[in-house]
Amino acid sequence: MSKTVEGIYRDGKVELLETPPDVEEARVVVTFVTQDAVNLAERGIDEEQAARLRARLQTFAEDWERPEMEAYDAL
């Protein structure tokens, strides 16, 4: 099962803003969020709904990030 924890990248290191419970060691994927992040209100959802949506879609993330999936980017 995956867990999402927010953090800040600074000086080549990632500082977690919270300690994930029950995780001593794990692989991680870091996504850099730009300042012009998605405006949830413009899309008619709140933070809780967005978190639930991210959790449901997380199962597809590994497939979406595969290099061969770039063929679908232009569609």
PyMOL Python script that loads the backbone (N, CA, C, O; Angstrom):
from pymol import cmd

cmd.read_pdbstr("""\
ATOM      1  N   MET A   1       0.843  -1.165   0.000  1.00  0.00           N
ATOM      2  CA  MET A   1       0.000   0.000   0.000  1.00  0.00           C
ATOM      3  C   MET A   1       0.891   1.231   0.000  1.00  0.00           C
ATOM      4  O   MET A   1       1.923   1.248   0.671  1.00  0.00           O
ATOM      5  N   SER A   2       0.508   2.257  -0.741  1.00  0.00           N
ATOM      6  CA  SER A   2       1.314   3.468  -0.769  1.00  0.00           C
ATOM      7  C   SER A   2       0.747   4.514   0.183  1.00  0.00           C
ATOM      8  O   SER A   2      -0.445   4.537   0.488  1.00  0.00           O
ATOM      9  N   LYS A   3       1.643   5.371   0.634  1.00  0.00           N
ATOM     10  CA  LYS A   3       1.282   6.465   1.537  1.00  0.00           C
ATOM     11  C   LYS A   3       1.808   7.741   0.919  1.00  0.00           C
ATOM     12  O   LYS A   3       2.865   7.736   0.289  1.00  0.00           O
ATOM     13  N   THR A   4       1.091   8.822   1.088  1.00  0.00           N
ATOM     14  CA  THR A   4       1.526  10.111   0.569  1.00  0.00           C
ATOM     15  C   THR A   4       1.864  11.021   1.731  1.00  0.00           C
ATOM     16  O   THR A   4       1.079  11.179   2.666  1.00  0.00           O
ATOM     17  N   VAL A   5       3.040  11.615   1.659  1.00  0.00           N
ATOM     18  CA  VAL A   5       3.503  12.529   2.695  1.00  0.00           C
ATOM     19  C   VAL A   5       4.080  13.752   1.988  1.00  0.00           C
ATOM     20  O   VAL A   5       4.863  13.606   1.049  1.00  0.00           O
ATOM     21  N   GLU A   6       3.713  14.930   2.416  1.00  0.00           N
ATOM     22  CA  GLU A   6       4.210  16.150   1.806  1.00  0.00           C
ATOM     23  C   GLU A   6       5.595  16.480   2.354  1.00  0.00           C
ATOM     24  O   GLU A   6       5.919  16.145   3.493  1.00  0.00           O
ATOM     25  N   GLY A   7       6.391  17.126   1.547  1.00  0.00           N
ATOM     26  CA  GLY A   7       7.730  17.510   1.977  1.00  0.00           C
ATOM     27  C   GLY A   7       8.227  18.704   1.188  1.00  0.00           C
ATOM     28  O   GLY A   7       7.521  19.229   0.327  1.00  0.00           O
ATOM     29  N   ILE A   8       9.436  19.126   1.484  1.00  0.00           N
ATOM     30  CA  ILE A   8      10.057  20.251   0.807  1.00  0.00           C
ATOM     31  C   ILE A   8      11.451  19.828   0.353  1.00  0.00           C
ATOM     32  O   ILE A   8      12.216  19.249   1.125  1.00  0.00           O
ATOM     33  N   TYR A   9      11.775  20.125  -0.913  1.00  0.00           N
ATOM     34  CA  TYR A   9      13.103  19.843  -1.454  1.00  0.00           C
ATOM     35  C   TYR A   9      13.955  21.090  -1.269  1.00  0.00           C
ATOM     36  O   TYR A   9      13.581  22.184  -1.692  1.00  0.00           O
ATOM     37  N   ARG A  10      15.113  20.908  -0.625  1.00  0.00           N
ATOM     38  CA  ARG A  10      15.992  22.046  -0.358  1.00  0.00           C
ATOM     39  C   ARG A  10      17.428  21.543  -0.291  1.00  0.00           C
ATOM     40  O   ARG A  10      17.717  20.574   0.410  1.00  0.00           O
ATOM     41  N   ASP A  11      18.319  22.194  -1.011  1.00  0.00           N
ATOM     42  CA  ASP A  11      19.744  21.853  -0.985  1.00  0.00           C
ATOM     43  C   ASP A  11      20.008  20.377  -1.266  1.00  0.00           C
ATOM     44  O   ASP A  11      20.839  19.753  -0.605  1.00  0.00           O
ATOM     45  N   GLY A  12      19.306  19.827  -2.240  1.00  0.00           N
ATOM     46  CA  GLY A  12      19.535  18.440  -2.634  1.00  0.00           C
ATOM     47  C   GLY A  12      18.934  17.392  -1.726  1.00  0.00           C
ATOM     48  O   GLY A  12      19.210  16.204  -1.889  1.00  0.00           O
ATOM     49  N   LYS A  13      18.110  17.810  -0.762  1.00  0.00           N
ATOM     50  CA  LYS A  13      17.499  16.861   0.172  1.00  0.00           C
ATOM     51  C   LYS A  13      16.004  17.113   0.262  1.00  0.00           C
ATOM     52  O   LYS A  13      15.535  18.231   0.048  1.00  0.00           O
ATOM     53  N   VAL A  14      15.264  16.063   0.581  1.00  0.00           N
ATOM     54  CA  VAL A  14      13.829  16.180   0.786  1.00  0.00           C
ATOM     55  C   VAL A  14      13.552  16.120   2.283  1.00  0.00           C
ATOM     56  O   VAL A  14      13.923  15.156   2.954  1.00  0.00           O
ATOM     57  N   GLU A  15      12.901  17.152   2.800  1.00  0.00           N
ATOM     58  CA  GLU A  15      12.484  17.189   4.204  1.00  0.00           C
ATOM     59  C   GLU A  15      11.004  16.838   4.249  1.00  0.00           C
ATOM     60  O   GLU A  15      10.186  17.518   3.630  1.00  0.00           O
ATOM     61  N   LEU A  16      10.657  15.793   4.968  1.00  0.00           N
ATOM     62  CA  LEU A  16       9.247  15.430   5.105  1.00  0.00           C
ATOM     63  C   LEU A  16       8.589  16.335   6.128  1.00  0.00           C
ATOM     64  O   LEU A  16       9.185  16.648   7.158  1.00  0.00           O
ATOM     65  N   LEU A  17       7.357  16.757   5.848  1.00  0.00           N
ATOM     66  CA  LEU A  17       6.635  17.622   6.770  1.00  0.00           C
ATOM     67  C   LEU A  17       5.935  16.831   7.867  1.00  0.00           C
ATOM     68  O   LEU A  17       5.442  17.400   8.841  1.00  0.00           O
ATOM     69  N   GLU A  18       5.899  15.523   7.700  1.00  0.00           N
ATOM     70  CA  GLU A  18       5.348  14.639   8.734  1.00  0.00           C
ATOM     71  C   GLU A  18       6.057  13.298   8.635  1.00  0.00           C
ATOM     72  O   GLU A  18       6.616  12.962   7.590  1.00  0.00           O
ATOM     73  N   THR A  19       6.036  12.550   9.693  1.00  0.00           N
ATOM     74  CA  THR A  19       6.650  11.224   9.701  1.00  0.00           C
ATOM     75  C   THR A  19       5.580  10.191   9.374  1.00  0.00           C
ATOM     76  O   THR A  19       4.589  10.083  10.096  1.00  0.00           O
ATOM     77  N   PRO A  20       5.764   9.434   8.301  1.00  0.00           N
ATOM     78  CA  PRO A  20       4.763   8.427   7.962  1.00  0.00           C
ATOM     79  C   PRO A  20       4.745   7.313   9.015  1.00  0.00           C
ATOM     80  O   PRO A  20       5.797   6.788   9.378  1.00  0.00           O
ATOM     81  N   PRO A  21       3.582   6.962   9.492  1.00  0.00           N
ATOM     82  CA  PRO A  21       3.500   5.912  10.508  1.00  0.00           C
ATOM     83  C   PRO A  21       3.834   4.540   9.919  1.00  0.00           C
ATOM     84  O   PRO A  21       3.528   4.257   8.761  1.00  0.00           O
ATOM     85  N   ASP A  22       4.446   3.720  10.710  1.00  0.00           N
ATOM     86  CA  ASP A  22       4.717   2.317  10.343  1.00  0.00           C
ATOM     87  C   ASP A  22       5.587   2.150   9.107  1.00  0.00           C
ATOM     88  O   ASP A  22       5.472   1.135   8.419  1.00  0.00           O
ATOM     89  N   VAL A  23       6.459   3.115   8.800  1.00  0.00           N
ATOM     90  CA  VAL A  23       7.367   2.986   7.664  1.00  0.00           C
ATOM     91  C   VAL A  23       8.787   3.206   8.170  1.00  0.00           C
ATOM     92  O   VAL A  23       9.148   4.304   8.594  1.00  0.00           O
ATOM     93  N   GLU A  24       9.584   2.144   8.118  1.00  0.00           N
ATOM     94  CA  GLU A  24      10.980   2.264   8.515  1.00  0.00           C
ATOM     95  C   GLU A  24      11.881   2.413   7.301  1.00  0.00           C
ATOM     96  O   GLU A  24      12.893   3.112   7.354  1.00  0.00           O
ATOM     97  N   GLU A  25      11.508   1.749   6.196  1.00  0.00           N
ATOM     98  CA  GLU A  25      12.273   1.820   4.961  1.00  0.00           C
ATOM     99  C   GLU A  25      11.322   1.543   3.818  1.00  0.00           C
ATOM    100  O   GLU A  25      10.485   0.644   3.900  1.00  0.00           O
ATOM    101  N   ALA A  26      11.452   2.325   2.738  1.00  0.00           N
ATOM    102  CA  ALA A  26      10.582   2.121   1.583  1.00  0.00           C
ATOM    103  C   ALA A  26      11.144   2.864   0.381  1.00  0.00           C
ATOM    104  O   ALA A  26      11.864   3.852   0.526  1.00  0.00           O
ATOM    105  N   ARG A  27      10.809   2.380  -0.796  1.00  0.00           N
ATOM    106  CA  ARG A  27      11.103   3.121  -2.023  1.00  0.00           C
ATOM    107  C   ARG A  27      10.194   4.342  -2.031  1.00  0.00           C
ATOM    108  O   ARG A  27       9.091   4.306  -1.486  1.00  0.00           O
ATOM    109  N   VAL A  28      10.653   5.406  -2.642  1.00  0.00           N
ATOM    110  CA  VAL A  28       9.834   6.611  -2.742  1.00  0.00           C
ATOM    111  C   VAL A  28       9.843   7.134  -4.174  1.00  0.00           C
ATOM    112  O   VAL A  28      10.757   6.855  -4.949  1.00  0.00           O
ATOM    113  N   VAL A  29       8.824   7.886  -4.502  1.00  0.00           N
ATOM    114  CA  VAL A  29       8.736   8.601  -5.762  1.00  0.00           C
ATOM    115  C   VAL A  29       8.521  10.062  -5.393  1.00  0.00           C
ATOM    116  O   VAL A  29       7.595  10.387  -4.649  1.00  0.00           O
ATOM    117  N   VAL A  30       9.367  10.937  -5.906  1.00  0.00           N
ATOM    118  CA  VAL A  30       9.263  12.354  -5.589  1.00  0.00           C
ATOM    119  C   VAL A  30       8.696  13.085  -6.798  1.00  0.00           C
ATOM    120  O   VAL A  30       9.216  12.954  -7.907  1.00  0.00           O
ATOM    121  N   THR A  31       7.639  13.849  -6.587  1.00  0.00           N
ATOM    122  CA  THR A  31       7.026  14.661  -7.625  1.00  0.00           C
ATOM    123  C   THR A  31       7.192  16.117  -7.244  1.00  0.00           C
ATOM    124  O   THR A  31       6.752  16.529  -6.171  1.00  0.00           O
ATOM    125  N   PHE A  32       7.815  16.900  -8.097  1.00  0.00           N
ATOM    126  CA  PHE A  32       7.994  18.317  -7.817  1.00  0.00           C
ATOM    127  C   PHE A  32       6.753  19.067  -8.276  1.00  0.00           C
ATOM    128  O   PHE A  32       6.376  19.007  -9.446  1.00  0.00           O
ATOM    129  N   VAL A  33       6.128  19.768  -7.354  1.00  0.00           N
ATOM    130  CA  VAL A  33       4.911  20.514  -7.630  1.00  0.00           C
ATOM    131  C   VAL A  33       5.302  21.963  -7.897  1.00  0.00           C
ATOM    132  O   VAL A  33       5.958  22.602  -7.074  1.00  0.00           O
ATOM    133  N   THR A  34       4.896  22.470  -9.046  1.00  0.00           N
ATOM    134  CA  THR A  34       5.222  23.847  -9.385  1.00  0.00           C
ATOM    135  C   THR A  34       4.333  24.807  -8.605  1.00  0.00           C
ATOM    136  O   THR A  34       3.308  24.411  -8.050  1.00  0.00           O
ATOM    137  N   GLN A  35       4.734  26.058  -8.569  1.00  0.00           N
ATOM    138  CA  GLN A  35       3.963  27.073  -7.852  1.00  0.00           C
ATOM    139  C   GLN A  35       2.573  27.250  -8.451  1.00  0.00           C
ATOM    140  O   GLN A  35       1.635  27.601  -7.735  1.00  0.00           O
ATOM    141  N   ASP A  36       2.428  27.016  -9.731  1.00  0.00           N
ATOM    142  CA  ASP A  36       1.125  27.157 -10.372  1.00  0.00           C
ATOM    143  C   ASP A  36       0.372  25.830 -10.320  1.00  0.00           C
ATOM    144  O   ASP A  36      -0.053  25.303 -11.348  1.00  0.00           O
ATOM    145  N   ALA A  37       0.215  25.303  -9.115  1.00  0.00           N
ATOM    146  CA  ALA A  37      -0.469  24.031  -8.900  1.00  0.00           C
ATOM    147  C   ALA A  37      -1.932  24.138  -9.331  1.00  0.00           C
ATOM    148  O   ALA A  37      -2.452  25.236  -9.528  1.00  0.00           O
ATOM    149  N   VAL A  38      -2.570  23.021  -9.469  1.00  0.00           N
ATOM    150  CA  VAL A  38      -3.960  22.957  -9.902  1.00  0.00           C
ATOM    151  C   VAL A  38      -4.855  23.667  -8.892  1.00  0.00           C
ATOM    152  O   VAL A  38      -4.753  23.435  -7.687  1.00  0.00           O
ATOM    153  N   ASN A  39      -5.725  24.527  -9.388  1.00  0.00           N
ATOM    154  CA  ASN A  39      -6.702  25.203  -8.546  1.00  0.00           C
ATOM    155  C   ASN A  39      -7.903  24.278  -8.403  1.00  0.00           C
ATOM    156  O   ASN A  39      -8.713  24.157  -9.323  1.00  0.00           O
ATOM    157  N   LEU A  40      -8.018  23.627  -7.253  1.00  0.00           N
ATOM    158  CA  LEU A  40      -9.084  22.653  -7.042  1.00  0.00           C
ATOM    159  C   LEU A  40     -10.464  23.292  -7.113  1.00  0.00           C
ATOM    160  O   LEU A  40     -11.390  22.703  -7.671  1.00  0.00           O
ATOM    161  N   ALA A  41     -10.610  24.483  -6.558  1.00  0.00           N
ATOM    162  CA  ALA A  41     -11.912  25.154  -6.554  1.00  0.00           C
ATOM    163  C   ALA A  41     -12.412  25.380  -7.984  1.00  0.00           C
ATOM    164  O   ALA A  41     -13.608  25.254  -8.250  1.00  0.00           O
ATOM    165  N   GLU A  42     -11.498  25.714  -8.908  1.00  0.00           N
ATOM    166  CA  GLU A  42     -11.887  25.896 -10.306  1.00  0.00           C
ATOM    167  C   GLU A  42     -12.432  24.608 -10.906  1.00  0.00           C
ATOM    168  O   GLU A  42     -13.214  24.643 -11.857  1.00  0.00           O
ATOM    169  N   ARG A  43     -12.026  23.488 -10.361  1.00  0.00           N
ATOM    170  CA  ARG A  43     -12.472  22.189 -10.870  1.00  0.00           C
ATOM    171  C   ARG A  43     -13.629  21.612 -10.061  1.00  0.00           C
ATOM    172  O   ARG A  43     -14.090  20.499 -10.312  1.00  0.00           O
ATOM    173  N   GLY A  44     -14.082  22.387  -9.096  1.00  0.00           N
ATOM    174  CA  GLY A  44     -15.274  21.988  -8.344  1.00  0.00           C
ATOM    175  C   GLY A  44     -15.042  20.902  -7.309  1.00  0.00           C
ATOM    176  O   GLY A  44     -15.974  20.186  -6.945  1.00  0.00           O
ATOM    177  N   ILE A  45     -13.799  20.769  -6.826  1.00  0.00           N
ATOM    178  CA  ILE A  45     -13.536  19.784  -5.778  1.00  0.00           C
ATOM    179  C   ILE A  45     -12.739  20.430  -4.654  1.00  0.00           C
ATOM    180  O   ILE A  45     -12.078  21.451  -4.850  1.00  0.00           O
ATOM    181  N   ASP A  46     -12.808  19.824  -3.475  1.00  0.00           N
ATOM    182  CA  ASP A  46     -12.038  20.344  -2.350  1.00  0.00           C
ATOM    183  C   ASP A  46     -10.831  19.437  -2.109  1.00  0.00           C
ATOM    184  O   ASP A  46     -10.637  18.444  -2.811  1.00  0.00           O
ATOM    185  N   GLU A  47     -10.026  19.791  -1.111  1.00  0.00           N
ATOM    186  CA  GLU A  47      -8.789  19.031  -0.842  1.00  0.00           C
ATOM    187  C   GLU A  47      -9.066  17.574  -0.484  1.00  0.00           C
ATOM    188  O   GLU A  47      -8.341  16.677  -0.915  1.00  0.00           O
ATOM    189  N   GLU A  48     -10.101  17.340   0.296  1.00  0.00           N
ATOM    190  CA  GLU A  48     -10.431  15.963   0.699  1.00  0.00           C
ATOM    191  C   GLU A  48     -10.836  15.128  -0.509  1.00  0.00           C
ATOM    192  O   GLU A  48     -10.413  13.979  -0.639  1.00  0.00           O
ATOM    193  N   GLN A  49     -11.648  15.694  -1.389  1.00  0.00           N
ATOM    194  CA  GLN A  49     -12.054  14.969  -2.597  1.00  0.00           C
ATOM    195  C   GLN A  49     -10.842  14.702  -3.486  1.00  0.00           C
ATOM    196  O   GLN A  49     -10.723  13.623  -4.068  1.00  0.00           O
ATOM    197  N   ALA A  50      -9.945  15.680  -3.592  1.00  0.00           N
ATOM    198  CA  ALA A  50      -8.741  15.503  -4.402  1.00  0.00           C
ATOM    199  C   ALA A  50      -7.851  14.402  -3.825  1.00  0.00           C
ATOM    200  O   ALA A  50      -7.284  13.606  -4.575  1.00  0.00           O
ATOM    201  N   ALA A  51      -7.728  14.354  -2.511  1.00  0.00           N
ATOM    202  CA  ALA A  51      -6.916  13.314  -1.869  1.00  0.00           C
ATOM    203  C   ALA A  51      -7.495  11.937  -2.135  1.00  0.00           C
ATOM    204  O   ALA A  51      -6.758  10.990  -2.409  1.00  0.00           O
ATOM    205  N   ARG A  52      -8.815  11.824  -2.055  1.00  0.00           N
ATOM    206  CA  ARG A  52      -9.458  10.529  -2.335  1.00  0.00           C
ATOM    207  C   ARG A  52      -9.248  10.128  -3.792  1.00  0.00           C
ATOM    208  O   ARG A  52      -9.000   8.960  -4.090  1.00  0.00           O
ATOM    209  N   LEU A  53      -9.349  11.093  -4.691  1.00  0.00           N
ATOM    210  CA  LEU A  53      -9.131  10.814  -6.109  1.00  0.00           C
ATOM    211  C   LEU A  53      -7.690  10.377  -6.360  1.00  0.00           C
ATOM    212  O   LEU A  53      -7.452   9.409  -7.083  1.00  0.00           O
ATOM    213  N   ARG A  54      -6.719  11.092  -5.760  1.00  0.00           N
ATOM    214  CA  ARG A  54      -5.307  10.695  -5.906  1.00  0.00           C
ATOM    215  C   ARG A  54      -5.095   9.277  -5.399  1.00  0.00           C
ATOM    216  O   ARG A  54      -4.394   8.489  -6.035  1.00  0.00           O
ATOM    217  N   ALA A  55      -5.690   8.946  -4.267  1.00  0.00           N
ATOM    218  CA  ALA A  55      -5.517   7.598  -3.696  1.00  0.00           C
ATOM    219  C   ALA A  55      -6.089   6.538  -4.634  1.00  0.00           C
ATOM    220  O   ALA A  55      -5.485   5.481  -4.814  1.00  0.00           O
ATOM    221  N   ARG A  56      -7.251   6.814  -5.233  1.00  0.00           N
ATOM    222  CA  ARG A  56      -7.854   5.837  -6.150  1.00  0.00           C
ATOM    223  C   ARG A  56      -7.029   5.678  -7.420  1.00  0.00           C
ATOM    224  O   ARG A  56      -6.916   4.573  -7.952  1.00  0.00           O
ATOM    225  N   LEU A  57      -6.450   6.773  -7.912  1.00  0.00           N
ATOM    226  CA  LEU A  57      -5.689   6.721  -9.164  1.00  0.00           C
ATOM    227  C   LEU A  57      -4.258   6.245  -8.973  1.00  0.00           C
ATOM    228  O   LEU A  57      -3.589   5.909  -9.950  1.00  0.00           O
ATOM    229  N   GLN A  58      -3.776   6.208  -7.744  1.00  0.00           N
ATOM    230  CA  GLN A  58      -2.390   5.814  -7.453  1.00  0.00           C
ATOM    231  C   GLN A  58      -2.060   4.430  -8.004  1.00  0.00           C
ATOM    232  O   GLN A  58      -0.921   4.167  -8.389  1.00  0.00           O
ATOM    233  N   THR A  59      -3.055   3.548  -8.042  1.00  0.00           N
ATOM    234  CA  THR A  59      -2.793   2.194  -8.539  1.00  0.00           C
ATOM    235  C   THR A  59      -2.358   2.193 -10.004  1.00  0.00           C
ATOM    236  O   THR A  59      -1.723   1.241 -10.458  1.00  0.00           O
ATOM    237  N   PHE A  60      -2.692   3.250 -10.746  1.00  0.00           N
ATOM    238  CA  PHE A  60      -2.323   3.339 -12.156  1.00  0.00           C
ATOM    239  C   PHE A  60      -1.009   4.077 -12.386  1.00  0.00           C
ATOM    240  O   PHE A  60      -0.466   4.025 -13.490  1.00  0.00           O
ATOM    241  N   ALA A  61      -0.492   4.757 -11.381  1.00  0.00           N
ATOM    242  CA  ALA A  61       0.658   5.644 -11.557  1.00  0.00           C
ATOM    243  C   ALA A  61       1.868   4.937 -12.160  1.00  0.00           C
ATOM    244  O   ALA A  61       2.515   5.485 -13.052  1.00  0.00           O
ATOM    245  N   GLU A  62       2.178   3.757 -11.699  1.00  0.00           N
ATOM    246  CA  GLU A  62       3.358   3.053 -12.217  1.00  0.00           C
ATOM    247  C   GLU A  62       3.217   2.791 -13.713  1.00  0.00           C
ATOM    248  O   GLU A  62       4.178   2.953 -14.466  1.00  0.00           O
ATOM    249  N   ASP A  63       2.020   2.386 -14.147  1.00  0.00           N
ATOM    250  CA  ASP A  63       1.792   2.163 -15.574  1.00  0.00           C
ATOM    251  C   ASP A  63       1.891   3.461 -16.360  1.00  0.00           C
ATOM    252  O   ASP A  63       2.501   3.482 -17.429  1.00  0.00           O
ATOM    253  N   TRP A  64       1.308   4.542 -15.856  1.00  0.00           N
ATOM    254  CA  TRP A  64       1.320   5.824 -16.568  1.00  0.00           C
ATOM    255  C   TRP A  64       2.732   6.349 -16.772  1.00  0.00           C
ATOM    256  O   TRP A  64       3.013   7.011 -17.771  1.00  0.00           O
ATOM    257  N   GLU A  65       3.618   6.058 -15.832  1.00  0.00           N
ATOM    258  CA  GLU A  65       4.967   6.617 -15.888  1.00  0.00           C
ATOM    259  C   GLU A  65       5.932   5.801 -16.733  1.00  0.00           C
ATOM    260  O   GLU A  65       7.083   6.205 -16.898  1.00  0.00           O
ATOM    261  N   ARG A  66       5.510   4.684 -17.264  1.00  0.00           N
ATOM    262  CA  ARG A  66       6.397   3.868 -18.098  1.00  0.00           C
ATOM    263  C   ARG A  66       6.728   4.597 -19.395  1.00  0.00           C
ATOM    264  O   ARG A  66       5.853   5.239 -19.978  1.00  0.00           O
ATOM    265  N   PRO A  67       7.980   4.509 -19.860  1.00  0.00           N
ATOM    266  CA  PRO A  67       8.390   5.217 -21.077  1.00  0.00           C
ATOM    267  C   PRO A  67       7.522   4.891 -22.295  1.00  0.00           C
ATOM    268  O   PRO A  67       7.255   5.772 -23.112  1.00  0.00           O
ATOM    269  N   GLU A  68       7.088   3.658 -22.423  1.00  0.00           N
ATOM    270  CA  GLU A  68       6.293   3.296 -23.607  1.00  0.00           C
ATOM    271  C   GLU A  68       4.920   3.971 -23.627  1.00  0.00           C
ATOM    272  O   GLU A  68       4.270   4.020 -24.671  1.00  0.00           O
ATOM    273  N   MET A  69       4.479   4.489 -22.486  1.00  0.00           N
ATOM    274  CA  MET A  69       3.185   5.180 -22.428  1.00  0.00           C
ATOM    275  C   MET A  69       3.251   6.578 -23.037  1.00  0.00           C
ATOM    276  O   MET A  69       2.216   7.208 -23.256  1.00  0.00           O
ATOM    277  N   GLU A  70       4.476   7.072 -23.316  1.00  0.00           N
ATOM    278  CA  GLU A  70       4.610   8.389 -23.943  1.00  0.00           C
ATOM    279  C   GLU A  70       3.940   8.439 -25.302  1.00  0.00           C
ATOM    280  O   GLU A  70       3.615   9.520 -25.794  1.00  0.00           O
ATOM    281  N   ALA A  71       3.729   7.273 -25.920  1.00  0.00           N
ATOM    282  CA  ALA A  71       3.054   7.222 -27.218  1.00  0.00           C
ATOM    283  C   ALA A  71       1.655   7.817 -27.127  1.00  0.00           C
ATOM    284  O   ALA A  71       1.120   8.292 -28.129  1.00  0.00           O
ATOM    285  N   TYR A  72       1.057   7.796 -25.942  1.00  0.00           N
ATOM    286  CA  TYR A  72      -0.304   8.306 -25.773  1.00  0.00           C
ATOM    287  C   TYR A  72      -0.342   9.797 -25.448  1.00  0.00           C
ATOM    288  O   TYR A  72      -1.420  10.391 -25.444  1.00  0.00           O
ATOM    289  N   ASP A  73       0.795  10.410 -25.178  1.00  0.00           N
ATOM    290  CA  ASP A  73       0.816  11.823 -24.791  1.00  0.00           C
ATOM    291  C   ASP A  73       0.281  12.739 -25.886  1.00  0.00           C
ATOM    292  O   ASP A  73      -0.341  13.758 -25.587  1.00  0.00           O
ATOM    293  N   ALA A  74       0.511  12.396 -27.128  1.00  0.00           N
ATOM    294  CA  ALA A  74       0.098  13.259 -28.236  1.00  0.00           C
ATOM    295  C   ALA A  74      -1.360  13.066 -28.631  1.00  0.00           C
ATOM    296  O   ALA A  74      -1.868  13.806 -29.474  1.00  0.00           O
ATOM    297  N   LEU A  75      -2.028  12.111 -28.054  1.00  0.00           N
ATOM    298  CA  LEU A  75      -3.424  11.843 -28.443  1.00  0.00           C
ATOM    299  C   LEU A  75      -4.375  12.847 -27.859  1.00  0.00           C
ATOM    300  O   LEU A  75      -5.581  12.762 -28.090  1.00  0.00           O
TER     301      LEU A  75
END
""", "prot")
cmd.dss("prot")
cmd.show_as("cartoon", "prot")
cmd.util.cbc("prot")
cmd.orient("prot")
